[in-house]
Amino acid sequence: MSLTTFTETEQQALEEKWTLPRFVYFPVGTAALAILALDLPWPNDHWAWQALWVSLVTYSMFCWTSCFHETVHQTLCGSRAISIWLGRILGTLMFVPYTAYRESHIRHHAYLNKPADWELWPYSDPNTSLRFRRVFVWFDLIVGVFMSPAIYSRLYFHPDSPITNPETRKTLRREYIGMILVWASIIGGVIYAGRVHTFLMAWVLPHYLAGVVQSVRKFTEHLGMKDYDPMLGTRTVIGDNWLTRFCTYLNFDIFVHGPHHRHPRVSHDRLIEKMNDYMSVNPTKEYPVFATYWQAICHMIPSMFKNPGVGMNLGAPEPKKEKSSEVNNFVADVTREVLADADVDPMHLSS
């Protein structure tokens, strides 16, 4: 498994930030999960209270997907070991092995919206038909809890997988086996204890709904975006109200997606500053930046019906040869270190 190598400045930024308060959703979600799992009718058994607890668990699980994202970058905190082991736990619970997500995500950053972007398959694959993508996008939305693991599994099981290193493949195999054993034990224990209905309400339903929310987030950041330049090929949300800012905080600033895609090693608490710097240097450039997440969703929704795709599937020219032909780790600046100059907006060549 690859390890992210940080510069001294990058590592210092990770060590100086205060990450723990961003986990405020954890005790709230855990309390709601306990109420459901223990069949506690608190404050009573009215359906509205049950819906509230399910909603809180759902959003907590969604926040854990954002935390999982930070662990694969190994930018969660100053400790790489914490990122790796927490990531492996979360990946097991989400049916996505840590290494599968990390290896796919490294290439997602390096080859954004290109055919080599395995994480955005089938939307990035010019060999998929429009009809197929129009059908697939609804499966991806409605049963994202299953589709996401299937998409990431392609990196291991597909015959043309770019993962050829024997040690990496061995790690992936072990993680898949471990995941199967853990879930076989969990499901067996639930059945043995006769708690199937409780398990469905407390875990399966919120997990399913969190998968839907996660799919919406993926679509909102990427679907319908044509450019290979990360500042223009993703949607960025910088909230102008407390709710958007609070949700951004809980999700480790992942909504500030443009600068994150260009600088995948930058500490997440510096991303808004990065975006403001780019807009200050290029005041005439119209970046896809939105003040609320709802605005970004509304900008994305037509793509779900008209043409669920990115890059070449939206008419972008075939990408030029990258500066680095095989990227196997996160770089400091994708634009400078990976993208061909012809695929970068001219304003960003000097940024």
C-alpha positions in Angstrom: 0.0 0.0 0.0 1.3 3.4 -0.9 1.9 6.1 1.7 1.3 9.8 1.1 4.5 11.8 1.3 4.1 15.3 2.7 6.4 18.2 2.6 7.5 19.7 5.9 5.0 22.5 5.5 2.1 20.2 4.6 2.8 17.9 7.6 3.0 20.9 9.9 -0.4 22.1 8.7 -1.9 18.7 9.4 -0.4 18.6 12.9 -1.5 22.1 13.8 -5.2 21.8 12.8 -7.8 20.8 15.4 -9.7 17.9 13.9 -11.6 16.4 16.9 -14.4 19.1 17.0 -15.5 18.0 13.5 -16.6 14.7 15.0 -19.4 16.3 16.9 -21.8 14.2 14.8 -20.4 11.1 16.3 -22.0 11.2 19.8 -25.2 12.5 18.3 -25.4 9.7 15.7 -24.3 7.1 18.2 -27.0 8.1 20.7 -29.6 7.9 18.0 -28.2 4.5 16.9 -28.4 3.2 20.5 -32.1 4.3 20.8 -32.9 2.4 17.7 -30.7 -0.6 18.4 -32.0 -1.0 22.0 -35.6 -0.4 21.0 -35.9 2.5 23.4 -39.2 4.3 22.9 -37.7 7.7 23.8 -39.4 10.0 24.4 -42.1 7.8 22.9 -42.7 5.4 20.1 -44.3 7.9 17.7 -43.2 7.4 14.1 -41.9 11.0 13.9 -39.3 10.3 16.7 -38.3 7.1 14.9 -37.8 9.1 11.7 -35.7 11.6 13.5 -33.4 9.0 15.0 -33.0 7.3 11.6 -32.3 10.7 10.0 -29.6 11.5 12.6 -27.9 8.1 12.1 -28.1 8.5 8.3 -26.4 11.9 8.4 -23.8 10.6 10.8 -23.0 7.7 8.5 -22.8 10.2 5.6 -20.2 12.2 7.6 -18.3 9.1 8.1 -18.0 8.7 4.4 -16.3 12.1 4.3 -14.0 11.0 7.1 -13.2 7.9 5.1 -12.2 10.2 2.2 -9.8 12.1 4.5 -8.2 8.8 5.6 -7.3 7.7 2.1 -5.6 11.0 1.5 -4.0 10.5 5.0 -4.8 14.1 5.8 -7.3 13.4 8.6 -4.7 14.5 11.2 -1.0 14.5 11.8 -0.8 10.8 12.3 -0.7 8.6 9.2 -1.3 5.5 11.3 -4.7 6.8 12.6 -5.8 7.6 9.0 -4.9 4.1 7.8 -6.4 2.1 10.6 -9.6 4.2 10.9 -9.9 4.0 7.1 -9.7 0.3 7.2 -12.4 0.0 9.8 -14.7 2.4 7.9 -14.0 0.7 4.6 -14.9 -2.6 6.0 -18.2 -1.2 7.3 -18.9 0.4 3.9 -18.1 -2.6 1.8 -15.2 -0.7 0.2 -11.6 -1.9 1.1 -9.3 1.0 2.1 -6.8 0.1 -0.5 -9.4 -0.1 -3.3 -10.7 3.4 -2.4 -7.2 4.8 -2.0 -5.8 3.5 -5.3 -9.0 4.5 -7.2 -9.0 8.0 -5.6 -5.3 8.6 -6.4 -6.2 8.1 -10.1 -9.4 10.1 -9.7 -7.3 13.1 -8.8 -4.7 12.6 -11.4 -7.0 11.8 -14.3 -10.2 13.8 -13.4 -13.0 13.4 -16.0 -10.8 11.3 -18.2 -11.2 7.7 -19.3 -8.6 6.7 -16.8 -10.7 8.1 -14.0 -12.0 4.7 -12.7 -13.9 6.3 -9.8 -16.2 8.2 -12.1 -17.0 5.1 -14.3 -19.2 4.9 -16.3 -19.6 8.6 -16.6 -16.0 9.1 -17.6 -15.8 6.2 -20.0 -16.4 7.2 -23.7 -17.0 3.6 -24.5 -20.3 3.6 -22.5 -23.4 4.5 -24.4 -25.7 7.4 -23.4 -28.6 5.0 -22.9 -26.5 2.9 -20.5 -25.5 5.9 -18.5 -29.0 7.2 -18.4 -30.1 4.0 -16.8 -27.0 3.4 -14.6 -27.3 6.9 -13.0 -30.6 5.9 -11.4 -29.2 2.7 -10.0 -26.2 4.6 -8.8 -28.6 7.0 -7.0 -31.2 4.6 -5.6 -28.9 1.7 -4.6 -25.7 3.6 -4.2 -24.9 1.5 -1.1 -24.3 -1.4 -3.5 -23.2 0.5 -6.6 -20.3 2.3 -5.0 -18.6 -0.9 -3.8 -19.2 -2.4 -7.2 -17.5 0.5 -9.0 -14.5 0.4 -6.7 -14.2 -3.4 -7.0 -13.6 -2.9 -10.7 -10.1 -1.7 -9.9 -9.3 -5.1 -8.5 -11.4 -7.5 -10.6 -11.3 -5.9 -14.0 -8.8 -7.5 -16.4 -7.5 -4.1 -17.5 -7.0 -2.9 -14.0 -4.0 -0.5 -13.6 -3.2 -2.1 -10.3 -0.5 -4.6 -11.3 1.8 -4.4 -8.3 1.7 -7.9 -6.6 1.9 -6.5 -3.1 -0.9 -4.0 -3.6 -3.1 -6.8 -5.1 -2.3 -9.0 -2.1 -3.3 -6.3 0.3 -6.5 -5.8 -1.6 -7.2 -9.5 -1.5 -6.7 -9.6 2.2 -9.0 -6.6 2.8 -11.7 -8.2 0.8 -11.4 -11.5 2.7 -11.4 -9.6 6.0 -14.5 -7.6 5.0 -16.4 -10.8 4.1 -15.4 -12.5 7.4 -16.4 -9.5 9.5 -19.8 -9.1 7.8 -20.5 -12.9 7.9 -19.9 -12.7 11.7 -22.1 -9.6 12.1 -25.0 -11.1 10.1 -24.6 -14.5 11.8 -24.7 -12.8 15.2 -27.8 -10.8 14.3 -29.7 -13.8 13.1 -28.6 -15.9 16.1 -29.7 -13.2 18.5 -33.1 -12.9 16.7 -32.5 -9.1 16.1 -33.0 -8.9 12.4 -35.8 -6.3 12.5 -33.8 -4.1 14.9 -30.7 -4.4 12.7 -32.7 -3.4 9.6 -34.1 -0.3 11.4 -30.9 0.7 13.3 -28.2 0.0 10.7 -29.4 -1.2 7.2 -32.0 1.6 6.6 -29.7 4.5 7.7 -26.8 2.9 5.7 -29.0 2.6 2.6 -30.1 6.3 3.0 -26.6 7.5 3.6 -25.6 5.8 0.3 -28.3 7.8 -1.5 -26.9 11.0 0.1 -23.4 10.1 -0.8 -24.4 9.5 -4.4 -26.0 12.9 -4.5 -22.8 14.4 -3.3 -20.7 12.6 -5.9 -23.1 13.7 -8.7 -23.2 17.3 -7.4 -19.4 17.6 -7.4 -18.8 15.9 -10.8 -21.8 15.0 -13.0 -22.1 17.3 -16.1 -18.5 18.7 -15.7 -16.5 18.7 -18.9 -13.1 20.2 -18.1 -10.0 18.3 -17.2 -8.7 21.4 -15.2 -9.7 20.6 -11.6 -10.7 24.2 -10.8 -13.2 24.1 -13.6 -14.0 20.4 -13.8 -15.7 20.2 -10.4 -18.3 22.1 -8.5 -17.2 24.0 -5.4 -19.5 25.1 -2.6 -18.5 27.8 -0.2 -21.4 28.5 2.1 -22.9 32.0 2.7 -25.2 30.7 5.5 -24.6 29.0 8.8 -26.2 25.6 7.7 -24.0 25.2 4.6 -20.9 26.2 6.6 -21.7 23.9 9.4 -22.3 20.9 7.1 -19.1 21.8 5.3 -17.3 21.7 8.6 -18.7 18.4 9.6 -17.6 16.9 6.3 -14.0 18.0 6.4 -14.5 20.8 3.8 -15.0 18.2 1.0 -17.6 20.5 -0.6 -14.7 22.9 -1.4 -13.9 20.5 -4.2 -12.0 22.5 -6.9 -8.9 23.4 -4.9 -9.1 20.0 -3.2 -8.8 18.3 -6.6 -5.9 20.4 -7.6 -4.1 20.2 -4.3 -4.9 16.7 -2.8 -2.3 17.0 -0.1 -3.4 20.3 1.3 -5.0 20.2 4.8 -8.8 20.5 4.4 -9.0 23.6 6.6 -6.9 25.5 4.1 -9.2 24.9 1.0 -11.5 27.9 1.3 -8.4 30.1 1.6 -7.0 28.4 -1.6 -10.3 29.0 -3.5 -10.4 32.7 -2.4 -6.8 33.1 -3.6 -7.6 31.7 -7.1 -10.6 33.9 -7.4 -8.5 36.9 -6.3 -5.8 36.2 -8.8 -8.2 35.5 -11.6 -11.1 37.9 -10.9 -12.5 37.6 -14.5 -12.7 33.9 -14.4 -16.1 32.3 -13.8 -15.5 29.4 -11.5 -18.2 26.9 -10.8 -18.6 28.1 -7.2 -21.9 28.0 -5.4 -23.1 29.7 -2.2 -25.3 26.8 -1.1 -25.3 23.1 -1.8 -28.8 23.3 -3.1 -27.7 25.7 -5.8 -25.0 23.2 -6.8 -27.5 20.4 -6.9 -29.9 22.4 -9.1 -27.0 23.1 -11.5 -26.3 19.3 -11.6 -29.8 17.9 -11.9 -30.3 18.5 -15.7 -27.2 16.3 -16.3 -28.9 13.3 -14.7 -31.6 13.4 -17.4 -29.9 14.9 -20.4 -26.4 13.4 -20.4 -25.0 11.7 -17.2 -21.4 12.1 -18.1 -18.1 14.0 -17.7 -15.2 14.8 -20.0 -15.3 13.2 -23.4 -18.9 12.0 -22.9 -19.8 15.7 -22.8 -17.8 16.6 -26.0 -14.4 17.3 -24.4 -11.5 16.5 -26.7 -9.4 13.5 -26.0 -7.0 14.4 -23.2 -3.4 15.0 -24.1 -0.5 12.9 -22.8 0.1 13.8 -19.1 3.4 15.0 -17.8 3.6 11.9 -15.6 2.2 8.8 -17.4 1.6 6.7 -14.3 0.6 8.4 -11.1 0.6 6.1 -8.1 0.3 8.6 -5.3 -1.2 12.0 -4.4 0.8 14.9 -5.7 1.1 18.4 -4.4 -0.4 20.1 -7.5 -2.2 18.1 -10.1 -2.1 21.0 -12.6 1.6 21.5 -12.5 2.8 17.9 -12.0 0.3 15.7 -14.0 -1.9 17.6 -16.5 -0.7 18.4 -20.0 -0.6 22.1 -20.4 -3.1 21.8 -23.3 -5.7 20.4 -20.8 -5.2 23.3 -18.3 -7.0 26.7 -18.4 -4.3 29.2 -19.4 -5.0 31.3 -16.4 -4.0 28.5 -14.2 -0.6 27.8 -15.8 0.9 30.7 -13.9 -1.3 30.3 -10.7 
